[in-house]
Amino acid sequence: SMAMELLVSYPEVLLAIVSYLCLSLLRLILRCQKSGIPVKWPVVGMLPFLVRNRHHIHDKFAHALHEAGCNLMFTGPWFLDMDFFLSCDPATVNHCLSAKFNNYPKGGEFAEMLDFLGNGIIVSDSESWEYQRHMAMHILGSRAYRTFSMSTITTKAGATLLPYLEGMARRGSEVELEGVFMRFLLDVTYTSAFATDLDGLSMSLPIPAFGQATKTAEEAVMFRHTVPRSLWKLLRALKVGSEKKMAGARAVIDRHIYEEIAKRKAHLLQGQGEEGDVLSMCIKWPMDPSMSEQHKTQFLRDTVLGFIFAAKDLTAVTLTWFFYMMCNHPHVEARIIEEITALLQLQSTTMPAGSLSVLDGDMLRQAVYLQAAFLETLRLFPASPFEEVEAVNDDVLPNGTRLSKGTRIVFSLYAMGRLEGIWGKDCAEFRPERWLSKSSRLRHQPGYKFPAFNAGPRSCVGKDLALGSMKMIAASIIYNFKVQLVEGHAVMPGSSIVLHTRNGIMVNLKRREANP
């Protein structure tokens, strides 16, 4: 009968289905092992790829993108809204960040992930962003601010950074360089922002609470990037886990900044403090008269915090990777010392033997090879390894990909710096010469090929200031000290929204003999 036939054939049908599933799974697993491109599993999508590679996500994404032809749709688990379009293609960068700029704002999701920054320039869009950019260009472009920030670096490097390094060199102690730069730049940016001192470089003391809070906030943001939105929002509502830490960090940040704003306003009322710091200049900026006092204070907080966040971490990690490259490329370091020595002779400035003086920022503007070495560092180790935007309307990318409204687009700058199509066969090598023309002038690379300072209308306002201050700090260290890596300590990028090292960079310092 029919029922008997079905019963007899049922195990066979089941066996056929199971065999098919096993074979498909085997095919997927084999493809997995051969290819760097994430496998799209049923239900969970490409999430296993993220989880498995969470400790070296930059390299794995770069690998996958290079294999996929520079563009890749990343699909997360069903119903969790974790999909995004990943790219390292200059044509896509140009399309989204320049040509069709208005269709690709930062988007609400990005602002929400970085909510501790409020509505500052880093996260804002449209009119608010234009207004703030105008203000940032005014402040960072002013002579008062430039002079104030450069003298802050000179004073602090001369008083704390160089003597600290000298003490460590004398004792032959190992130094964790990224931590030193993070503390030094916390100090410098805090003073540049508020014209007051945090004194973060007395290494014997624990890191100031404000510095710790910015670090905690950044770690929480990275966590938000790697889990479904619904999960971190639930944690935020319940105030548990990473979100409990984030709330605590925000409270510390706010307390510090609101105190500084109150102090500064009181000073200005008494007619004191015509300083070139960011806060003074923001307070003097003509604000919309319809804004409430509370709104104005909030605006000041967001502006100053955005400045500190961008200046401190991005500069510190770039200096860290720069010295890592110097340790591995002594011939580059030798050329930089030659360049500095020649510039000092040109200015007939003699640095007394053993003097721990900070080299002059204006003189170093002519240090083109030093600048090329920084650009080359940023190519391979971009301080912000990802840039992200969101599509407002449906669109078609230059390569024909259709993007639907609301899609998040993430650019891997880390992968772009390692792309043969842009940089040629030697793209994996550290070669500052690629930034210099035959007549030893700096070569310009368009933002869509080299977006370390972003590209298009959102290009970094403080690019020249940042390069100028990094050159001062690096040149002063290199001129006075030989920096050597401690053997056996592996240096690699961590998985963060800023390209920190995973566990620091350990070095030994030796005082250079009196320079000629």
Helices and strands as residue ranges (DSSP letters): H 2-34, H 47-52, G 54-56, H 57-68, E 71-74, E 84-87, H 90-94, I 95-99, G 101-103, H 108-113, G 115-117, H 126-141, H 143-156, I 157-161, H 162-171, E 175-176, H 177-194, H 209-226, H 229-238, H 241-269, H 278-284, H 293-328, H 330-346, H 361-364, H 368-380, E 386-390, E 395-396, E 402-403, E 408-412, H 413-416, H 420-423, G 432-435, G 451-453, G 456-458, H 463-480, E 481-485, E 506-511
